[in-house]
Amino acid sequence: MENQRAKVLGIAFAMLALASTIQIYREGAVDANAWALLSLSVLFAISGVIAFFQAEEVEHVTGTQLRTDSGGSGEAQNLPDPAEAGFDVPVF
């Protein structure tokens, strides 16, 4: 299964980087709008990389099955009543 989120974030990064370079080329300098587009493109690039590597971890985790503890002693499930064990019972 392909990771659609990483692809969409990669496309958004490419579009923002292209818009930033076009604006820099038209203005002839790096102004505030170009800096804003560059910072947004960096955020999309970082989130795209995170989404790409996160999908691989999820695939490994979903392949495992949870184990239930069927063996062992049942003492943990059969706890005594606190009043019978000598603990103080608060009275309201």
Number of C-alpha atoms within 10 A of each C-alpha: 5 8 13 12 14 21 15 13 21 21 15 17 23 15 14 21 21 15 16 22 16 13 17 16 11 10 11 9 10 14 11 9 12 20 13 12 20 19 15 16 23 14 13 22 20 14 16 21 14 12 18 19 12 13 16 11 10 10 11 9 9 9 8 8 7 7 6 6 6 7 6 7 8 9 8 8 7 8 9 10 9 10 10 9 9 8 9 9 9 6 4 3
